[in-house]
Amino acid sequence: MKEETKTRYRYEVAPVGDKNWGSNQVSYATWKEAKEGAEELLSRWMGVDMARVVTADTPRSQPIDPDDPFIVVDKRGDPKRGGITILTGEEAIRSLEAVCRGKELEEE
């Protein structure tokens, strides 16, 4: 008789600017527990801006795919997942100017 194994989950994170997922050996009994672990870690680690939850047998160090359906935290800016976009330099100036022009048009 074959013994049934239960699926285990782990979270993987991406440090700011990294192109691959990273994780440790910790796994969780449920997807929810792994997601909560990821959210807790990101609340403490400022140098991490993405997290996903995968099955524990998923190969490690995979490249980040912005369309990955397993991403649970995205601070790099994907609005579909509630991410934020951080603009710098010229992008920030153009964005601010566009917002101000929009407000001027509304007031006219």
Stockholm file with secondary structure:
# STOCKHOLM 1.0

chainA/1-108         MKEETKTRYRYEVAPVGDKNWGSNQVSYATWKEAKEGAEELLSRWMGVDMARVVTADTPRSQPIDPDDPFIVVDKRGDPKRGGITILTGEEAIRSLEAVCRGKELEEE
#=GR chainA/1-108 SS CCCCCCCCEEEEEEETTCSBCBCCSCCBSSHHHHHHHHHHHHHHCTTEEEEEEEETTSCSSCBCCTTCTTEEEECSSCGGGTCCCCCCHHHHHHHHHHHHHHHHHHHC
#=GC SS_cons         CCCCCCCCEEEEEEETTCSBCBCCSCCBSSHHHHHHHHHHHHHHCTTEEEEEEEETTSCSSCBCCTTCTTEEEECSSCGGGTCCCCCCHHHHHHHHHHHHHHHHHHHC
//
